Amino acid sequence: MVDVAPCNKSGSPLVPVLGLSFFAVASGFLMSLIPLSLKANGLPSTQAPWLASIFYLGLLIGAFTIQRIVAVNGHRTAFIAFLL
């Protein structure tokens, strides 16, 4: 079978850096929306730091538990489950 997918064998850090850049932009966008959405949901603005902390706590917990979930269920099933 012929491998037609282009692959980067040079060890360039371009893909991880681009991925982290997209994550940083999305995270910054989300953190700027938290104070704006608090007033619309009737919550006091003093809860903004707590909500941001809970977001990153969930990210940390997910980073430590996702490997086990994917290993048991497979990539496709875990992806579909997390979308739901």
MISENU-582263 format. One record per atom (N, C-alpha, C): x, y, z; chain; atom name. Coordinates in nm, 2 decimals. Example, Ala and Ser with C-alpha at 12.3 -4.5 7.8 and 13.67 -1.06 7.14 Angstrom:
BEGIN
PT / c1 / c2 / c3 / mol / atom
PT / 1.32 / -0.57 / 0.78 / A / N
PT / 1.23 / -0.45 / 0.78 / A / CA
PT / 1.32 / -0.33 / 0.78 / A / C
PT / 1.28 / -0.22 / 0.71 / A / N
PT / 1.37 / -0.11 / 0.71 / A / CA
PT / 1.29 / 0.00 / 0.79 / A / C
This chain:
BEGIN
PT / c1 / c2 / c3 / mol / atom
PT / 0.08 / -0.12 / 0.00 / A / N
PT / 0.00 / 0.00 / 0.00 / A / CA
PT / 0.09 / 0.12 / 0.00 / A / C
PT / 0.05 / 0.22 / -0.08 / A / N
PT / 0.13 / 0.34 / -0.09 / A / CA
PT / 0.08 / 0.44 / 0.01 / A / C
PT / 0.18 / 0.51 / 0.08 / A / N
PT / 0.14 / 0.61 / 0.18 / A / CA
PT / 0.13 / 0.74 / 0.11 / A / C
PT / 0.01 / 0.79 / 0.10 / A / N
PT / -0.01 / 0.91 / 0.02 / A / CA
PT / -0.03 / 1.03 / 0.11 / A / C
PT / -0.04 / 1.01 / 0.24 / A / N
PT / -0.05 / 1.12 / 0.34 / A / CA
PT / 0.09 / 1.19 / 0.36 / A / C
PT / 0.09 / 1.32 / 0.34 / A / N
PT / 0.22 / 1.39 / 0.37 / A / CA
PT / 0.25 / 1.39 / 0.51 / A / C
PT / 0.37 / 1.36 / 0.54 / A / N
PT / 0.41 / 1.36 / 0.68 / A / CA
PT / 0.54 / 1.44 / 0.70 / A / C
PT / 0.55 / 1.50 / 0.82 / A / N
PT / 0.66 / 1.59 / 0.85 / A / CA
PT / 0.76 / 1.51 / 0.93 / A / C
PT / 0.87 / 1.46 / 0.87 / A / N
PT / 0.97 / 1.38 / 0.94 / A / CA
PT / 1.09 / 1.46 / 0.99 / A / C
PT / 1.08 / 1.60 / 0.97 / A / N
PT / 1.19 / 1.68 / 1.01 / A / CA
PT / 1.20 / 1.71 / 1.16 / A / C
PT / 1.09 / 1.68 / 1.23 / A / N
PT / 1.08 / 1.71 / 1.37 / A / CA
PT / 1.05 / 1.85 / 1.40 / A / C
PT / 0.99 / 1.92 / 1.31 / A / N
PT / 0.96 / 2.06 / 1.33 / A / CA
PT / 0.85 / 2.08 / 1.44 / A / C
PT / 0.87 / 2.18 / 1.52 / A / N
PT / 0.77 / 2.20 / 1.63 / A / CA
PT / 0.65 / 2.28 / 1.58 / A / C
PT / 0.63 / 2.30 / 1.45 / A / N
PT / 0.53 / 2.38 / 1.40 / A / CA
PT / 0.39 / 2.34 / 1.44 / A / C
PT / 0.36 / 2.21 / 1.43 / A / N
PT / 0.22 / 2.17 / 1.46 / A / CA
PT / 0.19 / 2.18 / 1.61 / A / C
PT / 0.28 / 2.14 / 1.70 / A / N
PT / 0.24 / 2.17 / 1.85 / A / CA
PT / 0.23 / 2.32 / 1.88 / A / C
PT / 0.32 / 2.40 / 1.82 / A / N
PT / 0.31 / 2.54 / 1.85 / A / CA
PT / 0.18 / 2.60 / 1.79 / A / C
PT / 0.14 / 2.56 / 1.67 / A / N
PT / 0.02 / 2.61 / 1.62 / A / CA
PT / -0.10 / 2.56 / 1.70 / A / C
PT / -0.10 / 2.44 / 1.74 / A / N
PT / -0.21 / 2.39 / 1.83 / A / CA
PT / -0.22 / 2.46 / 1.96 / A / C
PT / -0.11 / 2.49 / 2.02 / A / N
PT / -0.11 / 2.56 / 2.15 / A / CA
PT / -0.15 / 2.71 / 2.12 / A / C
PT / -0.12 / 2.76 / 2.01 / A / N
PT / -0.16 / 2.90 / 1.98 / A / CA
PT / -0.31 / 2.91 / 1.96 / A / C
PT / -0.37 / 2.81 / 1.89 / A / N
PT / -0.51 / 2.82 / 1.88 / A / CA
PT / -0.58 / 2.80 / 2.01 / A / C
PT / -0.53 / 2.71 / 2.10 / A / N
PT / -0.58 / 2.69 / 2.23 / A / CA
PT / -0.57 / 2.82 / 2.31 / A / C
PT / -0.46 / 2.89 / 2.30 / A / N
PT / -0.44 / 3.01 / 2.38 / A / CA
PT / -0.54 / 3.12 / 2.34 / A / C
PT / -0.56 / 3.13 / 2.20 / A / N
PT / -0.65 / 3.23 / 2.15 / A / CA
PT / -0.80 / 3.20 / 2.20 / A / C
PT / -0.83 / 3.07 / 2.19 / A / N
PT / -0.97 / 3.03 / 2.23 / A / CA
PT / -0.99 / 3.05 / 2.38 / A / C
PT / -0.89 / 3.02 / 2.46 / A / N
PT / -0.90 / 3.03 / 2.60 / A / CA
PT / -0.91 / 3.18 / 2.64 / A / C
PT / -0.83 / 3.26 / 2.58 / A / N
PT / -0.84 / 3.41 / 2.60 / A / CA
PT / -0.97 / 3.46 / 2.57 / A / C
PT / -1.03 / 3.42 / 2.45 / A / N
PT / -1.16 / 3.46 / 2.41 / A / CA
PT / -1.27 / 3.42 / 2.52 / A / C
PT / -1.26 / 3.29 / 2.56 / A / N
PT / -1.35 / 3.25 / 2.66 / A / CA
PT / -1.34 / 3.32 / 2.79 / A / C
PT / -1.22 / 3.35 / 2.84 / A / N
PT / -1.20 / 3.43 / 2.96 / A / CA
PT / -1.25 / 3.57 / 2.95 / A / C
PT / -1.25 / 3.63 / 2.83 / A / N
PT / -1.30 / 3.76 / 2.81 / A / CA
PT / -1.46 / 3.76 / 2.81 / A / C
PT / -1.52 / 3.64 / 2.77 / A / N
PT / -1.66 / 3.64 / 2.77 / A / CA
PT / -1.72 / 3.61 / 2.91 / A / C
PT / -1.65 / 3.56 / 3.00 / A / N
PT / -1.70 / 3.52 / 3.13 / A / CA
PT / -1.76 / 3.65 / 3.20 / A / C
PT / -1.69 / 3.76 / 3.21 / A / N
PT / -1.75 / 3.88 / 3.28 / A / CA
PT / -1.87 / 3.93 / 3.21 / A / C
PT / -1.87 / 3.92 / 3.07 / A / N
PT / -1.98 / 3.97 / 3.00 / A / CA
PT / -2.11 / 3.89 / 3.02 / A / C
PT / -2.09 / 3.76 / 3.03 / A / N
PT / -2.21 / 3.67 / 3.04 / A / CA
PT / -2.26 / 3.66 / 3.19 / A / C
PT / -2.18 / 3.70 / 3.28 / A / N
PT / -2.23 / 3.70 / 3.42 / A / CA
PT / -2.35 / 3.79 / 3.44 / A / C
PT / -2.35 / 3.91 / 3.39 / A / N
PT / -2.46 / 4.00 / 3.41 / A / CA
PT / -2.58 / 3.95 / 3.34 / A / C
PT / -2.56 / 3.89 / 3.22 / A / N
PT / -2.68 / 3.84 / 3.14 / A / CA
PT / -2.75 / 3.72 / 3.22 / A / C
PT / -2.67 / 3.65 / 3.29 / A / N
PT / -2.72 / 3.53 / 3.37 / A / CA
PT / -2.76 / 3.57 / 3.51 / A / C
PT / -2.75 / 3.70 / 3.55 / A / N
PT / -2.79 / 3.74 / 3.68 / A / CA
PT / -2.70 / 3.70 / 3.79 / A / C
PT / -2.57 / 3.68 / 3.76 / A / N
PT / -2.47 / 3.65 / 3.86 / A / CA
PT / -2.38 / 3.77 / 3.90 / A / C
PT / -2.33 / 3.77 / 4.02 / A / N
PT / -2.25 / 3.89 / 4.06 / A / CA
PT / -2.11 / 3.88 / 3.99 / A / C
PT / -2.05 / 3.99 / 3.97 / A / N
PT / -1.92 / 3.99 / 3.90 / A / CA
PT / -1.81 / 3.94 / 3.98 / A / C
PT / -1.83 / 3.92 / 4.11 / A / N
PT / -1.73 / 3.86 / 4.20 / A / CA
PT / -1.71 / 3.71 / 4.17 / A / C
PT / -1.79 / 3.65 / 4.09 / A / N
PT / -1.78 / 3.51 / 4.06 / A / CA
PT / -1.69 / 3.48 / 3.94 / A / C
PT / -1.65 / 3.59 / 3.87 / A / N
PT / -1.57 / 3.57 / 3.75 / A / CA
PT / -1.44 / 3.49 / 3.77 / A / C
PT / -1.36 / 3.53 / 3.88 / A / N
PT / -1.24 / 3.46 / 3.90 / A / CA
PT / -1.26 / 3.31 / 3.94 / A / C
PT / -1.37 / 3.28 / 4.01 / A / N
PT / -1.40 / 3.14 / 4.05 / A / CA
PT / -1.44 / 3.06 / 3.92 / A / C
PT / -1.51 / 3.12 / 3.83 / A / N
PT / -1.55 / 3.05 / 3.71 / A / CA
PT / -1.43 / 3.02 / 3.62 / A / C
PT / -1.33 / 3.12 / 3.62 / A / N
PT / -1.21 / 3.09 / 3.54 / A / CA
PT / -1.13 / 2.98 / 3.60 / A / C
PT / -1.12 / 2.98 / 3.74 / A / N
PT / -1.04 / 2.88 / 3.81 / A / CA
PT / -1.10 / 2.74 / 3.79 / A / C
PT / -1.24 / 2.73 / 3.79 / A / N
PT / -1.30 / 2.60 / 3.77 / A / CA
PT / -1.28 / 2.55 / 3.63 / A / C
PT / -1.28 / 2.65 / 3.53 / A / N
PT / -1.25 / 2.61 / 3.39 / A / CA
PT / -1.11 / 2.54 / 3.38 / A / C
PT / -1.01 / 2.60 / 3.44 / A / N
PT / -0.88 / 2.54 / 3.43 / A / CA
PT / -0.86 / 2.42 / 3.52 / A / C
PT / -0.94 / 2.41 / 3.63 / A / N
PT / -0.94 / 2.29 / 3.71 / A / CA
PT / -1.00 / 2.17 / 3.63 / A / C
PT / -1.10 / 2.20 / 3.56 / A / N
PT / -1.16 / 2.09 / 3.47 / A / CA
PT / -1.07 / 2.05 / 3.36 / A / C
PT / -0.99 / 2.15 / 3.30 / A / N
PT / -0.89 / 2.12 / 3.20 / A / CA
PT / -0.78 / 2.03 / 3.26 / A / C
PT / -0.74 / 2.06 / 3.38 / A / N
PT / -0.64 / 1.98 / 3.44 / A / CA
PT / -0.69 / 1.83 / 3.47 / A / C
PT / -0.81 / 1.82 / 3.53 / A / N
PT / -0.86 / 1.69 / 3.55 / A / CA
PT / -0.88 / 1.61 / 3.42 / A / C
PT / -0.93 / 1.68 / 3.32 / A / N
PT / -0.95 / 1.61 / 3.19 / A / CA
PT / -0.81 / 1.56 / 3.13 / A / C
PT / -0.71 / 1.64 / 3.15 / A / N
PT / -0.58 / 1.60 / 3.10 / A / CA
PT / -0.53 / 1.48 / 3.16 / A / C
PT / -0.56 / 1.46 / 3.29 / A / N
PT / -0.51 / 1.34 / 3.36 / A / CA
PT / -0.60 / 1.22 / 3.34 / A / C
PT / -0.73 / 1.24 / 3.31 / A / N
PT / -0.82 / 1.12 / 3.30 / A / CA
PT / -0.85 / 1.08 / 3.15 / A / C
PT / -0.82 / 1.16 / 3.06 / A / N
PT / -0.86 / 1.13 / 2.92 / A / CA
PT / -0.78 / 1.01 / 2.86 / A / C
PT / -0.66 / 0.99 / 2.90 / A / N
PT / -0.58 / 0.87 / 2.85 / A / CA
PT / -0.65 / 0.74 / 2.88 / A / C
PT / -0.70 / 0.73 / 3.00 / A / N
PT / -0.76 / 0.60 / 3.05 / A / CA
PT / -0.89 / 0.58 / 2.97 / A / C
PT / -0.97 / 0.69 / 2.95 / A / N
PT / -1.10 / 0.68 / 2.89 / A / CA
PT / -1.08 / 0.64 / 2.74 / A / C
PT / -0.98 / 0.70 / 2.67 / A / N
PT / -0.95 / 0.67 / 2.53 / A / CA
PT / -0.90 / 0.52 / 2.52 / A / C
PT / -0.82 / 0.48 / 2.61 / A / N
PT / -0.76 / 0.35 / 2.61 / A / CA
PT / -0.87 / 0.24 / 2.62 / A / C
PT / -0.97 / 0.27 / 2.71 / A / N
PT / -1.08 / 0.17 / 2.73 / A / CA
PT / -1.18 / 0.17 / 2.62 / A / C
PT / -1.22 / 0.29 / 2.57 / A / N
PT / -1.33 / 0.30 / 2.47 / A / CA
PT / -1.28 / 0.32 / 2.33 / A / C
PT / -1.16 / 0.36 / 2.31 / A / N
PT / -1.12 / 0.38 / 2.17 / A / CA
PT / -1.14 / 0.53 / 2.14 / A / C
PT / -1.06 / 0.58 / 2.04 / A / N
PT / -1.06 / 0.72 / 2.00 / A / CA
PT / -1.20 / 0.77 / 1.95 / A / C
PT / -1.26 / 0.69 / 1.86 / A / N
PT / -1.38 / 0.73 / 1.80 / A / CA
PT / -1.49 / 0.74 / 1.90 / A / C
PT / -1.51 / 0.64 / 1.98 / A / N
PT / -1.62 / 0.63 / 2.08 / A / CA
PT / -1.60 / 0.74 / 2.18 / A / C
PT / -1.48 / 0.76 / 2.23 / A / N
PT / -1.45 / 0.87 / 2.33 / A / CA
PT / -1.48 / 1.00 / 2.27 / A / C
PT / -1.44 / 1.03 / 2.15 / A / N
PT / -1.47 / 1.16 / 2.08 / A / CA
PT / -1.62 / 1.18 / 2.07 / A / C
PT / -1.69 / 1.08 / 2.03 / A / N
PT / -1.84 / 1.10 / 2.02 / A / CA
PT / -1.90 / 1.12 / 2.15 / A / C
PT / -1.86 / 1.05 / 2.25 / A / N
PT / -1.91 / 1.06 / 2.39 / A / CA
PT / -1.89 / 1.20 / 2.44 / A / C
PT / -1.77 / 1.26 / 2.42 / A / N
PT / -1.74 / 1.39 / 2.47 / A / CA
PT / -1.81 / 1.50 / 2.39 / A / C
PT / -1.85 / 1.47 / 2.27 / A / N
PT / -1.93 / 1.57 / 2.20 / A / CA
PT / -2.07 / 1.58 / 2.25 / A / C
PT / -2.12 / 1.47 / 2.30 / A / N
PT / -2.26 / 1.47 / 2.36 / A / CA
PT / -2.25 / 1.53 / 2.49 / A / C
